[in-house]
Amino acid sequence: MAEESPDFAYLRWPATAVSVFWVLCVQVVIVSTWKLLTLVKNDRIFSAASLAWVDAIVWAIAAAWVVLVGVFLYVGFNADDPGLPLLLFLMTIGVTVLGLLMVVMRALLRQATALRTDMEAVI
């Protein structure tokens, strides 16, 4: 990067740090999804343990979204052409939709867990 664009050589370490952070967020989502699938397999998905894994997914998506918005704003204010800011805007919209979907799914899981707990108390 420093050889091709010497003007942006100062960004190589921040770009590396952001990339590593996003990979970490994706790994948290993958591991949490794996744990949730294990809970489904063991018929324990409607328990408090599943809510913790869903919360981990929501927080990882939220953290990645915050960093993505920061990158989008930095690139948007310093860009010469609209290509990269438009791509980052679309990625921000996609991550926003994914995050909101996970918030809705978390609320549905919480309601289903409460209903199952109530049904077990009746039986």
MOPAC internal coordinates of N, CA, C and O (Angstrom, degrees):
PM7 1SCF
backbone

  N    0.0000 0     0.00 0     0.00 0    0    0    0
  C    1.4456 1     0.00 0     0.00 0    1    0    0
  C    1.5318 1   110.20 1     0.00 0    2    1    0
  O    1.2310 1   120.83 1   139.94 1    3    2    1
  N    1.3239 1   116.02 1   -40.06 1    3    2    1
  C    1.4614 1   119.44 1  -178.80 1    5    3    2
  C    1.5250 1   111.76 1   -67.64 1    6    5    3
  O    1.2310 1   120.17 1   147.60 1    7    6    5
  N    1.3414 1   117.27 1   -32.40 1    7    6    5
  C    1.4583 1   120.07 1   178.85 1    9    7    6
  C    1.5220 1   111.64 1   -74.29 1   10    9    7
  O    1.2310 1   119.85 1   140.22 1   11   10    9
  N    1.3216 1   117.89 1   -39.78 1   11   10    9
  C    1.4636 1   121.20 1  -177.74 1   13   11   10
  C    1.5189 1   112.74 1   -76.16 1   14   13   11
  O    1.2310 1   120.21 1   140.03 1   15   14   13
  N    1.3241 1   117.21 1   -39.97 1   15   14   13
  C    1.4657 1   122.27 1  -178.61 1   17   15   14
  C    1.5286 1   109.20 1  -134.55 1   18   17   15
  O    1.2310 1   120.18 1   -95.10 1   19   18   17
  N    1.3251 1   117.27 1    84.90 1   19   18   17
  C    1.4708 1   118.92 1  -177.78 1   21   19   18
  C    1.5294 1   113.19 1   -62.65 1   22   21   19
  O    1.2310 1   120.01 1   156.80 1   23   22   21
  N    1.3449 1   117.59 1   -23.20 1   23   22   21
  C    1.4581 1   120.07 1   179.48 1   25   23   22
  C    1.5327 1   111.82 1   -67.21 1   26   25   23
  O    1.2310 1   120.54 1   153.35 1   27   26   25
  N    1.3366 1   116.58 1   -26.65 1   27   26   25
  C    1.4607 1   121.01 1  -177.94 1   29   27   26
  C    1.5315 1   112.84 1  -106.99 1   30   29   27
  O    1.2310 1   120.25 1  -162.75 1   31   30   29
  N    1.3112 1   117.13 1    17.25 1   31   30   29
  C    1.4663 1   120.45 1  -178.45 1   33   31   30
  C    1.5280 1   111.96 1   -63.29 1   34   33   31
  O    1.2310 1   120.23 1   151.17 1   35   34   33
  N    1.3164 1   117.17 1   -28.83 1   35   34   33
  C    1.4655 1   120.23 1  -179.93 1   37   35   34
  C    1.5287 1   112.38 1   -67.78 1   38   37   35
  O    1.2310 1   119.82 1   165.35 1   39   38   37
  N    1.3283 1   117.95 1   -14.65 1   39   38   37
  C    1.4594 1   121.58 1  -178.29 1   41   39   38
  C    1.5280 1   114.12 1   -89.02 1   42   41   39
  O    1.2310 1   119.92 1   178.03 1   43   42   41
  N    1.3365 1   117.77 1    -1.97 1   43   42   41
  C    1.4648 1   117.58 1  -173.53 1   45   43   42
  C    1.5236 1   112.26 1   -65.29 1   46   45   43
  O    1.2310 1   119.15 1   139.98 1   47   46   45
  N    1.3284 1   119.24 1   -40.02 1   47   46   45
  C    1.4719 1   120.33 1   180.00 1   49   47   46
  C    1.5200 1   112.50 1   -76.07 1   50   49   47
  O    1.2310 1   118.94 1   137.84 1   51   50   49
  N    1.3364 1   119.62 1   -42.16 1   51   50   49
  C    1.4679 1   117.54 1   174.41 1   53   51   50
  C    1.5293 1   112.39 1   -62.23 1   54   53   51
  O    1.2310 1   119.81 1   142.01 1   55   54   53
  N    1.3252 1   117.97 1   -37.99 1   55   54   53
  C    1.4672 1   120.63 1   178.20 1   57   55   54
  C    1.5208 1   110.97 1   -65.79 1   58   57   55
  O    1.2310 1   120.55 1   142.22 1   59   58   57
  N    1.3206 1   116.56 1   -37.78 1   59   58   57
  C    1.4676 1   120.12 1   176.68 1   61   59   58
  C    1.5262 1   110.73 1   -65.82 1   62   61   59
  O    1.2310 1   120.43 1   136.84 1   63   62   61
  N    1.3294 1   116.78 1   -43.16 1   63   62   61
  C    1.4683 1   120.65 1   179.99 1   65   63   62
  C    1.5270 1   110.88 1   -63.60 1   66   65   63
  O    1.2310 1   120.02 1   136.98 1   67   66   65
  N    1.3172 1   117.56 1   -43.02 1   67   66   65
  C    1.4646 1   121.31 1   178.77 1   69   67   66
  C    1.5229 1   110.39 1   -64.37 1   70   69   67
  O    1.2310 1   120.36 1   138.07 1   71   70   69
  N    1.3143 1   116.91 1   -41.93 1   71   70   69
  C    1.4691 1   120.19 1   179.22 1   73   71   70
  C    1.5214 1   111.47 1   -63.74 1   74   73   71
  O    1.2310 1   120.06 1   137.18 1   75   74   73
  N    1.3192 1   117.49 1   -42.82 1   75   74   73
  C    1.4580 1   121.17 1   178.15 1   77   75   74
  C    1.5304 1   110.04 1   -64.10 1   78   77   75
  O    1.2310 1   120.16 1   139.98 1   79   78   77
  N    1.3207 1   117.29 1   -40.02 1   79   78   77
  C    1.4589 1   120.95 1   178.55 1   81   79   78
  C    1.5240 1   111.31 1   -62.80 1   82   81   79
  O    1.2310 1   120.27 1   136.89 1   83   82   81
  N    1.3466 1   117.09 1   -43.11 1   83   82   81
  C    1.4686 1   120.07 1   178.56 1   85   83   82
  C    1.5233 1   111.15 1   -65.13 1   86   85   83
  O    1.2310 1   120.13 1   141.20 1   87   86   85
  N    1.3212 1   117.35 1   -38.80 1   87   86   85
  C    1.4709 1   119.93 1   176.81 1   89   87   86
  C    1.5320 1   109.75 1   -63.37 1   90   89   87
  O    1.2310 1   120.06 1   139.91 1   91   90   89
  N    1.3143 1   117.50 1   -40.09 1   91   90   89
  C    1.4627 1   121.40 1   177.10 1   93   91   90
  C    1.5333 1   110.75 1   -61.75 1   94   93   91
  O    1.2310 1   120.21 1   137.13 1   95   94   93
  N    1.3256 1   117.21 1   -42.87 1   95   94   93
  C    1.4663 1   120.78 1   178.12 1   97   95   94
  C    1.5268 1   110.92 1   -62.55 1   98   97   95
  O    1.2310 1   120.17 1   137.66 1   99   98   97
  N    1.3198 1   117.29 1   -42.34 1   99   98   97
  C    1.4661 1   120.72 1   178.32 1  101   99   98
  C    1.5270 1   109.98 1   -63.74 1  102  101   99
  O    1.2310 1   120.22 1   140.11 1  103  102  101
  N    1.3183 1   117.18 1   -39.89 1  103  102  101
  C    1.4620 1   120.19 1   179.00 1  105  103  102
  C    1.5297 1   111.63 1   -65.07 1  106  105  103
  O    1.2310 1   119.90 1   142.47 1  107  106  105
  N    1.3222 1   117.79 1   -37.53 1  107  106  105
  C    1.4626 1   120.75 1   176.53 1  109  107  106
  C    1.5244 1   110.05 1   -62.83 1  110  109  107
  O    1.2310 1   120.46 1   137.66 1  111  110  109
  N    1.3344 1   116.72 1   -42.34 1  111  110  109
  C    1.4675 1   120.53 1   178.69 1  113  111  110
  C    1.5264 1   110.36 1   -64.14 1  114  113  111
  O    1.2310 1   119.88 1   138.19 1  115  114  113
  N    1.3231 1   117.84 1   -41.81 1  115  114  113
  C    1.4665 1   121.04 1  -179.30 1  117  115  114
  C    1.5265 1   110.89 1   -65.21 1  118  117  115
  O    1.2310 1   119.99 1   132.84 1  119  118  117
  N    1.3265 1   117.63 1   -47.16 1  119  118  117
  C    1.4677 1   120.77 1  -179.50 1  121  119  118
  C    1.5278 1   110.56 1   -64.56 1  122  121  119
  O    1.2310 1   120.18 1   138.77 1  123  122  121
  N    1.3199 1   117.26 1   -41.23 1  123  122  121
  C    1.4611 1   120.35 1   179.33 1  125  123  122
  C    1.5212 1   111.33 1   -64.93 1  126  125  123
  O    1.2310 1   120.38 1   139.66 1  127  126  125
  N    1.3206 1   116.87 1   -40.34 1  127  126  125
  C    1.4648 1   120.59 1   177.12 1  129  127  126
  C    1.5256 1   110.12 1   -64.03 1  130  129  127
  O    1.2310 1   120.58 1   139.69 1  131  130  129
  N    1.3129 1   116.49 1   -40.31 1  131  130  129
  C    1.4686 1   121.20 1   177.85 1  133  131  130
  C    1.5286 1   110.19 1   -60.95 1  134  133  131
  O    1.2310 1   120.42 1   134.83 1  135  134  133
  N    1.3231 1   116.80 1   -45.17 1  135  134  133
  C    1.4581 1   120.72 1   178.68 1  137  135  134
  C    1.5275 1   110.88 1   -63.97 1  138  137  135
  O    1.2310 1   120.00 1   140.47 1  139  138  137
  N    1.3300 1   117.60 1   -39.53 1  139  138  137
  C    1.4616 1   120.20 1   177.83 1  141  139  138
  C    1.5235 1   111.32 1   -64.97 1  142  141  139
  O    1.2310 1   120.41 1   140.85 1  143  142  141
  N    1.3233 1   116.83 1   -39.15 1  143  142  141
  C    1.4643 1   119.24 1   177.14 1  145  143  142
  C    1.5215 1   111.35 1   -65.70 1  146  145  143
  O    1.2310 1   120.28 1   145.37 1  147  146  145
  N    1.3337 1   117.07 1   -34.63 1  147  146  145
  C    1.4637 1   120.30 1   175.19 1  149  147  146
  C    1.5263 1   110.47 1   -64.84 1  150  149  147
  O    1.2310 1   120.33 1   140.10 1  151  150  149
  N    1.3345 1   116.98 1   -39.90 1  151  150  149
  C    1.4606 1   120.16 1   177.11 1  153  151  150
  C    1.5276 1   111.24 1   -65.20 1  154  153  151
  O    1.2310 1   120.05 1   143.64 1  155  154  153
  N    1.3223 1   117.52 1   -36.36 1  155  154  153
  C    1.4663 1   120.89 1   176.39 1  157  155  154
  C    1.5239 1   109.48 1   -64.07 1  158  157  155
  O    1.2310 1   120.86 1   136.03 1  159  158  157
  N    1.3113 1   115.97 1   -43.97 1  159  158  157
  C    1.4669 1   120.80 1  -179.34 1  161  159  158
  C    1.5284 1   110.98 1   -61.18 1  162  161  159
  O    1.2310 1   120.31 1   141.95 1  163  162  161
  N    1.3253 1   117.00 1   -38.05 1  163  162  161
  C    1.4648 1   121.75 1  -178.90 1  165  163  162
  C    1.5341 1   112.67 1   -88.67 1  166  165  163
  O    1.2310 1   120.04 1  -173.83 1  167  166  165
  N    1.3274 1   117.53 1     6.17 1  167  166  165
  C    1.4666 1   124.24 1  -179.00 1  169  167  166
  C    1.5286 1   111.66 1    56.49 1  170  169  167
  O    1.2310 1   121.18 1  -136.65 1  171  170  169
  N    1.3372 1   115.35 1    43.35 1  171  170  169
  C    1.4638 1   121.46 1   177.88 1  173  171  170
  C    1.5221 1   110.79 1  -124.80 1  174  173  171
  O    1.2310 1   120.41 1  -157.91 1  175  174  173
  N    1.3309 1   116.83 1    22.09 1  175  174  173
  C    1.4618 1   119.98 1  -175.18 1  177  175  174
  C    1.5250 1   111.38 1   -67.92 1  178  177  175
  O    1.2310 1   120.15 1   149.89 1  179  178  177
  N    1.3460 1   117.31 1   -30.11 1  179  178  177
  C    1.4576 1   119.86 1   180.00 1  181  179  178
  C    1.5248 1   110.23 1   -92.44 1  182  181  179
  O    1.2310 1   121.36 1  -117.22 1  183  182  181
  N    1.3264 1   115.00 1    62.78 1  183  182  181
  C    1.4629 1   121.52 1   179.33 1  185  183  182
  C    1.5201 1   109.18 1  -138.54 1  186  185  183
  O    1.2310 1   121.24 1    -9.01 1  187  186  185
  N    1.3171 1   115.22 1   170.99 1  187  186  185
  C    1.4759 1   119.87 1   179.75 1  189  187  186
  C    1.5263 1   111.52 1   -66.17 1  190  189  187
  O    1.2310 1   120.29 1   152.70 1  191  190  189
  N    1.3183 1   117.05 1   -27.30 1  191  190  189
  C    1.4672 1   119.92 1   179.98 1  193  191  190
  C    1.5266 1   111.21 1   -63.69 1  194  193  191
  O    1.2310 1   120.43 1   143.80 1  195  194  193
  N    1.3163 1   116.78 1   -36.20 1  195  194  193
  C    1.4676 1   119.41 1  -179.14 1  197  195  194
  C    1.5274 1   111.43 1   -68.71 1  198  197  195
  O    1.2310 1   120.77 1   146.78 1  199  198  197
  N    1.3243 1   116.14 1   -33.22 1  199  198  197
  C    1.4691 1   118.98 1   179.63 1  201  199  198
  C    1.5292 1   111.15 1   -64.42 1  202  201  199
  O    1.2310 1   120.19 1   145.43 1  203  202  201
  N    1.3080 1   117.25 1   -34.57 1  203  202  201
  C    1.4710 1   120.15 1   178.51 1  205  203  202
  C    1.5223 1   110.97 1   -65.05 1  206  205  203
  O    1.2310 1   120.24 1   139.51 1  207  206  205
  N    1.3321 1   117.14 1   -40.49 1  207  206  205
  C    1.4623 1   120.00 1   179.67 1  209  207  206
  C    1.5227 1   111.52 1   -70.52 1  210  209  207
  O    1.2310 1   120.22 1   143.63 1  211  210  209
  N    1.3208 1   117.18 1   -36.37 1  211  210  209
  C    1.4642 1   119.84 1   176.63 1  213  211  210
  C    1.5223 1   109.97 1   -67.23 1  214  213  211
  O    1.2310 1   120.37 1   140.87 1  215  214  213
  N    1.3289 1   116.90 1   -39.13 1  215  214  213
  C    1.4672 1   119.88 1   175.98 1  217  215  214
  C    1.5269 1   111.27 1   -62.08 1  218  217  215
  O    1.2310 1   120.04 1   142.62 1  219  218  217
  N    1.3282 1   117.52 1   -37.38 1  219  218  217
  C    1.4720 1   120.65 1   177.24 1  221  219  218
  C    1.5269 1   110.38 1   -62.26 1  222  221  219
  O    1.2310 1   120.46 1   139.69 1  223  222  221
  N    1.3328 1   116.73 1   -40.31 1  223  222  221
  C    1.4679 1   120.18 1   177.96 1  225  223  222
  C    1.5224 1   110.03 1   -64.17 1  226  225  223
  O    1.2310 1   120.42 1   133.89 1  227  226  225
  N    1.3244 1   116.80 1   -46.11 1  227  226  225
  C    1.4683 1   120.57 1  -178.47 1  229  227  226
  C    1.5249 1   110.49 1   -62.07 1  230  229  227
  O    1.2310 1   120.23 1   136.05 1  231  230  229
  N    1.3236 1   117.17 1   -43.95 1  231  230  229
  C    1.4683 1   119.58 1  -179.27 1  233  231  230
  C    1.5311 1   112.22 1   -67.89 1  234  233  231
  O    1.2310 1   120.15 1   143.59 1  235  234  233
  N    1.3274 1   117.32 1   -36.41 1  235  234  233
  C    1.4719 1   119.73 1   177.80 1  237  235  234
  C    1.5210 1   110.53 1   -66.04 1  238  237  235
  O    1.2310 1   120.48 1   138.11 1  239  238  237
  N    1.3271 1   116.69 1   -41.89 1  239  238  237
  C    1.4754 1   119.94 1   177.84 1  241  239  238
  C    1.5205 1   110.13 1   -65.60 1  242  241  239
  O    1.2310 1   120.04 1   138.69 1  243  242  241
  N    1.3286 1   117.53 1   -41.31 1  243  242  241
  C    1.4659 1   120.67 1   179.24 1  245  243  242
  C    1.5294 1   111.31 1   -63.07 1  246  245  243
  O    1.2310 1   120.19 1   137.68 1  247  246  245
  N    1.3267 1   117.23 1   -42.32 1  247  246  245
  C    1.4689 1   120.25 1   179.67 1  249  247  246
  C    1.5234 1   110.70 1   -65.31 1  250  249  247
  O    1.2310 1   120.65 1   137.09 1  251  250  249
  N    1.3325 1   116.36 1   -42.91 1  251  250  249
  C    1.4643 1   119.50 1   178.24 1  253  251  250
  C    1.5220 1   110.73 1   -64.16 1  254  253  251
  O    1.2310 1   120.50 1   143.01 1  255  254  253
  N    1.3436 1   116.64 1   -36.99 1  255  254  253
  C    1.4665 1   120.88 1   179.62 1  257  255  254
  C    1.5339 1   110.79 1   -64.85 1  258  257  255
  O    1.2310 1   120.09 1   136.97 1  259  258  257
  N    1.3185 1   117.44 1   -43.03 1  259  258  257
  C    1.4675 1   120.99 1  -179.76 1  261  259  258
  C    1.5258 1   110.45 1   -61.01 1  262  261  259
  O    1.2310 1   120.48 1   135.07 1  263  262  261
  N    1.3252 1   116.69 1   -44.93 1  263  262  261
  C    1.4669 1   119.94 1   179.48 1  265  263  262
  C    1.5303 1   109.99 1   -67.47 1  266  265  263
  O    1.2310 1   119.86 1   141.41 1  267  266  265
  N    1.3319 1   117.87 1   -38.59 1  267  266  265
  C    1.4607 1   121.21 1   178.27 1  269  267  266
  C    1.5252 1   111.47 1   -63.18 1  270  269  267
  O    1.2310 1   120.07 1   139.47 1  271  270  269
  N    1.3171 1   117.47 1   -40.53 1  271  270  269
  C    1.4689 1   120.33 1   177.09 1  273  271  270
  C    1.5276 1   110.28 1   -64.70 1  274  273  271
  O    1.2310 1   120.40 1   140.44 1  275  274  273
  N    1.3274 1   116.83 1   -39.56 1  275  274  273
  C    1.4635 1   119.62 1   176.51 1  277  275  274
  C    1.5152 1   112.46 1   -62.10 1  278  277  275
  O    1.2310 1   120.33 1   136.29 1  279  278  277
  N    1.3350 1   116.98 1   -43.71 1  279  278  277
  C    1.4692 1   121.03 1   177.29 1  281  279  278
  C    1.5216 1   110.00 1   -64.39 1  282  281  279
  O    1.2310 1   120.60 1   137.23 1  283  282  281
  N    1.3395 1   116.47 1   -42.77 1  283  282  281
  C    1.4654 1   120.70 1   178.91 1  285  283  282
  C    1.5285 1   111.39 1   -59.54 1  286  285  283
  O    1.2310 1   120.31 1   135.09 1  287  286  285
  N    1.3267 1   117.01 1   -44.91 1  287  286  285
  C    1.4660 1   119.67 1   179.52 1  289  287  286
  C    1.5278 1   111.74 1   -65.84 1  290  289  287
  O    1.2310 1   120.37 1   138.12 1  291  290  289
  N    1.3275 1   116.89 1   -41.88 1  291  290  289
  C    1.4651 1   119.77 1   179.51 1  293  291  290
  C    1.5229 1   110.72 1   -63.02 1  294  293  291
  O    1.2310 1   120.81 1   131.73 1  295  294  293
  N    1.3307 1   116.06 1   -48.27 1  295  294  293
  C    1.4637 1   119.76 1  -178.99 1  297  295  294
  C    1.5254 1   110.27 1   -67.49 1  298  297  295
  O    1.2310 1   120.62 1   140.66 1  299  298  297
  N    1.3384 1   116.41 1   -39.34 1  299  298  297
  C    1.4630 1   119.79 1  -178.97 1  301  299  298
  C    1.5150 1   113.34 1   -61.09 1  302  301  299
  O    1.2310 1   120.25 1   140.93 1  303  302  301
  N    1.3237 1   117.13 1   -39.07 1  303  302  301
  C    1.4605 1   120.21 1  -179.47 1  305  303  302
  C    1.5249 1   113.09 1   -80.22 1  306  305  303
  O    1.2310 1   119.72 1   163.01 1  307  306  305
  N    1.3311 1   118.14 1   -16.99 1  307  306  305
  C    1.4587 1   121.18 1  -177.27 1  309  307  306
  C    1.5224 1   114.18 1  -113.51 1  310  309  307
  O    1.2310 1   119.61 1  -175.22 1  311  310  309
  N    1.3254 1   118.35 1     4.78 1  311  310  309
  C    1.4647 1   120.82 1  -175.17 1  313  311  310
  C    1.5300 1   111.38 1   -84.81 1  314  313  311
  O    1.2310 1   121.97 1   -31.03 1  315  314  313
  N    1.3391 1   113.83 1   148.97 1  315  314  313
  C    1.4552 1   120.19 1   175.78 1  317  315  314
  C    1.5206 1   111.91 1   -95.59 1  318  317  315
  O    1.2310 1   120.78 1   150.46 1  319  318  317
  N    1.3293 1   116.11 1   -29.54 1  319  318  317
  C    1.4630 1   120.56 1   179.21 1  321  319  318
  C    1.5319 1   109.04 1  -122.58 1  322  321  319
  O    1.2310 1   119.98 1   -20.04 1  323  322  321
  N    1.3224 1   117.64 1   159.96 1  323  322  321
  C    1.4644 1   119.83 1  -174.37 1  325  323  322
  C    1.5302 1   114.64 1   -84.33 1  326  325  323
  O    1.2310 1   119.07 1   178.72 1  327  326  325
  N    1.3222 1   119.38 1    -1.28 1  327  326  325
  C    1.4606 1   121.44 1  -173.85 1  329  327  326
  C    1.5210 1   114.18 1   -62.01 1  330  329  327
  O    1.2310 1   120.08 1   122.07 1  331  330  329
  N    1.3158 1   117.46 1   -57.93 1  331  330  329
  C    1.4622 1   121.32 1  -177.35 1  333  331  330
  C    1.5337 1   112.38 1   -67.20 1  334  333  331
  O    1.2310 1   118.97 1   137.00 1  335  334  333
  N    1.3433 1   119.57 1   -43.00 1  335  334  333
  C    1.4694 1   117.52 1   176.04 1  337  335  334
  C    1.5319 1   112.99 1   -61.25 1  338  337  335
  O    1.2310 1   120.01 1   144.27 1  339  338  337
  N    1.3285 1   117.58 1   -35.73 1  339  338  337
  C    1.4593 1   120.28 1   177.97 1  341  339  338
  C    1.5253 1   110.61 1   -66.37 1  342  341  339
  O    1.2310 1   120.24 1   137.74 1  343  342  341
  N    1.3225 1   117.14 1   -42.26 1  343  342  341
  C    1.4601 1   121.15 1   177.37 1  345  343  342
  C    1.5315 1   111.00 1   -62.81 1  346  345  343
  O    1.2310 1   120.44 1   136.24 1  347  346  345
  N    1.3225 1   116.77 1   -43.76 1  347  346  345
  C    1.4640 1   120.35 1   177.97 1  349  347  346
  C    1.5263 1   111.63 1   -66.03 1  350  349  347
  O    1.2310 1   120.24 1   144.94 1  351  350  349
  N    1.3330 1   117.15 1   -35.06 1  351  350  349
  C    1.4620 1   120.51 1   176.39 1  353  351  350
  C    1.5282 1   110.62 1   -63.56 1  354  353  351
  O    1.2310 1   120.62 1   135.19 1  355  354  353
  N    1.3208 1   116.42 1   -44.81 1  355  354  353
  C    1.4630 1   120.30 1   178.59 1  357  355  354
  C    1.5222 1   111.35 1   -64.45 1  358  357  355
  O    1.2310 1   120.13 1   140.67 1  359  358  357
  N    1.3166 1   117.36 1   -39.33 1  359  358  357
  C    1.4688 1   120.76 1   176.47 1  361  359  358
  C    1.5314 1   110.36 1   -64.25 1  362  361  359
  O    1.2310 1   120.29 1   140.42 1  363  362  361
  N    1.3242 1   117.05 1   -39.58 1  363  362  361
  C    1.4645 1   121.25 1   178.09 1  365  363  362
  C    1.5222 1   110.65 1   -62.79 1  366  365  363
  O    1.2310 1   120.46 1   137.38 1  367  366  365
  N    1.3332 1   116.73 1   -42.62 1  367  366  365
  C    1.4612 1   120.49 1   177.57 1  369  367  366
  C    1.5261 1   110.08 1   -62.75 1  370  369  367
  O    1.2310 1   120.08 1   136.83 1  371  370  369
  N    1.3238 1   117.45 1   -43.17 1  371  370  369
  C    1.4619 1   121.30 1   179.59 1  373  371  370
  C    1.5217 1   112.46 1   -62.31 1  374  373  371
  O    1.2310 1   120.02 1   135.08 1  375  374  373
  N    1.3278 1   117.58 1   -44.92 1  375  374  373
  C    1.4604 1   121.09 1   179.34 1  377  375  374
  C    1.5296 1   110.08 1   -68.11 1  378  377  375
  O    1.2310 1   120.10 1   145.41 1  379  378  377
  N    1.3367 1   117.41 1   -34.59 1  379  378  377
  C    1.4625 1   120.95 1   176.18 1  381  379  378
  C    1.5224 1   110.98 1   -61.97 1  382  381  379
  O    1.2310 1   120.87 1   133.24 1  383  382  381
  N    1.3252 1   115.94 1   -46.76 1  383  382  381
  C    1.4711 1   120.33 1   179.18 1  385  383  382
  C    1.5267 1   110.03 1   -62.30 1  386  385  383
  O    1.2310 1   120.02 1   136.27 1  387  386  385
  N    1.3206 1   117.57 1   -43.73 1  387  386  385
  C    1.4588 1   121.07 1   178.61 1  389  387  386
  C    1.5292 1   111.22 1   -61.45 1  390  389  387
  O    1.2310 1   120.22 1   136.59 1  391  390  389
  N    1.3136 1   117.18 1   -43.41 1  391  390  389
  C    1.4595 1   120.97 1   178.81 1  393  391  390
  C    1.5180 1   112.52 1   -63.98 1  394  393  391
  O    1.2310 1   120.45 1   136.41 1  395  394  393
  N    1.3313 1   116.74 1   -43.59 1  395  394  393
  C    1.4616 1   119.78 1   178.63 1  397  395  394
  C    1.5232 1   111.34 1   -66.05 1  398  397  395
  O    1.2310 1   120.48 1   142.21 1  399  398  397
  N    1.3181 1   116.70 1   -37.79 1  399  398  397
  C    1.4613 1   120.40 1   176.25 1  401  399  398
  C    1.5295 1   110.72 1   -61.37 1  402  401  399
  O    1.2310 1   120.32 1   138.74 1  403  402  401
  N    1.3142 1   117.00 1   -41.26 1  403  402  401
  C    1.4644 1   120.15 1   179.21 1  405  403  402
  C    1.5308 1   111.55 1   -67.88 1  406  405  403
  O    1.2310 1   119.95 1   146.89 1  407  406  405
  N    1.3224 1   117.69 1   -33.11 1  407  406  405
  C    1.4629 1   120.15 1   176.49 1  409  407  406
  C    1.5334 1   109.72 1   -65.45 1  410  409  407
  O    1.2310 1   120.34 1   138.06 1  411  410  409
  N    1.3292 1   116.95 1   -41.94 1  411  410  409
  C    1.4591 1   120.73 1   177.31 1  413  411  410
  C    1.5250 1   110.28 1   -64.62 1  414  413  411
  O    1.2310 1   120.20 1   136.41 1  415  414  413
  N    1.3289 1   117.22 1   -43.59 1  415  414  413
  C    1.4655 1   120.26 1   179.36 1  417  415  414
  C    1.5333 1   111.13 1   -63.85 1  418  417  415
  O    1.2310 1   120.36 1   144.25 1  419  418  417
  N    1.3153 1   116.92 1   -35.75 1  419  418  417
  C    1.4648 1   120.19 1   177.26 1  421  419  418
  C    1.5246 1   110.38 1   -64.80 1  422  421  419
  O    1.2310 1   120.37 1   138.44 1  423  422  421
  N    1.3344 1   116.91 1   -41.56 1  423  422  421
  C    1.4633 1   120.11 1   178.47 1  425  423  422
  C    1.5306 1   110.89 1   -64.58 1  426  425  423
  O    1.2310 1   120.36 1   139.66 1  427  426  425
  N    1.3275 1   116.92 1   -40.34 1  427  426  425
  C    1.4660 1   120.30 1   177.69 1  429  427  426
  C    1.5238 1   111.22 1   -65.09 1  430  429  427
  O    1.2310 1   120.15 1   139.02 1  431  430  429
  N    1.3296 1   117.32 1   -40.98 1  431  430  429
  C    1.4664 1   120.43 1   178.02 1  433  431  430
  C    1.5225 1   110.78 1   -64.21 1  434  433  431
  O    1.2310 1   120.66 1   140.45 1  435  434  433
  N    1.3151 1   116.35 1   -39.55 1  435  434  433
  C    1.4652 1   120.28 1   178.60 1  437  435  434
  C    1.5330 1   110.87 1   -63.16 1  438  437  435
  O    1.2310 1   120.36 1   137.26 1  439  438  437
  N    1.3357 1   116.92 1   -42.74 1  439  438  437
  C    1.4669 1   119.97 1   177.91 1  441  439  438
  C    1.5204 1   111.54 1   -65.66 1  442  441  439
  O    1.2310 1   120.25 1   136.73 1  443  442  441
  N    1.3088 1   117.13 1   -43.27 1  443  442  441
  C    1.4618 1   120.70 1   179.70 1  445  443  442
  C    1.5236 1   111.14 1   -64.60 1  446  445  443
  O    1.2310 1   120.28 1   142.19 1  447  446  445
  N    1.3294 1   117.07 1   -37.81 1  447  446  445
  C    1.4638 1   120.60 1   177.64 1  449  447  446
  C    1.5280 1   110.10 1   -64.90 1  450  449  447
  O    1.2310 1   120.57 1   137.75 1  451  450  449
  N    1.3220 1   116.52 1   -42.25 1  451  450  449
  C    1.4700 1   119.89 1   178.71 1  453  451  450
  C    1.5271 1   110.44 1   -64.47 1  454  453  451
  O    1.2310 1   119.84 1   138.45 1  455  454  453
  N    1.3256 1   117.91 1   -41.55 1  455  454  453
  C    1.4618 1   120.84 1   178.48 1  457  455  454
  C    1.5205 1   111.57 1   -63.79 1  458  457  455
  O    1.2310 1   120.51 1   137.56 1  459  458  457
  N    1.3207 1   116.62 1   -42.44 1  459  458  457
  C    1.4621 1   119.64 1  -179.90 1  461  459  458
  C    1.5281 1   110.77 1   -66.37 1  462  461  459
  O    1.2310 1   120.39 1   141.38 1  463  462  461
  N    1.3170 1   116.86 1   -38.62 1  463  462  461
  C    1.4550 1   120.57 1   177.29 1  465  463  462
  C    1.5352 1   110.58 1   -63.71 1  466  465  463
  O    1.2310 1   120.45 1   138.62 1  467  466  465
  N    1.3432 1   116.74 1   -41.38 1  467  466  465
  C    1.4609 1   120.43 1   177.38 1  469  467  466
  C    1.5272 1   111.41 1   -64.37 1  470  469  467
  O    1.2310 1   120.73 1   140.02 1  471  470  469
  N    1.3300 1   116.21 1   -39.98 1  471  470  469
  C    1.4758 1   119.57 1   179.76 1  473  471  470
  C    1.5161 1   111.37 1   -67.24 1  474  473  471
  O    1.2310 1   119.96 1   142.66 1  475  474  473
  N    1.3270 1   117.69 1   -37.34 1  475  474  473
  C    1.4606 1   120.79 1   178.19 1  477  475  474
  C    1.5187 1   110.89 1   -68.26 1  478  477  475
  O    1.2310 1   120.22 1   148.05 1  479  478  477
  N    1.3317 1   117.18 1   -31.95 1  479  478  477
  C    1.4555 1   120.27 1   178.53 1  481  479  478
  C    1.5251 1   111.32 1   -70.99 1  482  481  479
  O    1.2310 1   120.44 1   146.85 1  483  482  481
  N    1.3289 1   116.77 1   -33.15 1  483  482  481
  C    1.4595 1   121.05 1   179.23 1  485  483  482
  C    1.5262 1   110.48 1   -71.98 1  486  485  483
  O    1.2310 1   120.98 1   139.91 1  487  486  485
  N    1.3200 1   115.74 1   -40.09 1  487  486  485
  C    1.4659 1   120.41 1  -177.79 1  489  487  486
  C    1.4755 1   109.08 1   -79.42 1  490  489  487
  O    1.2310 1   120.10 1   180.00 1  491  490  489

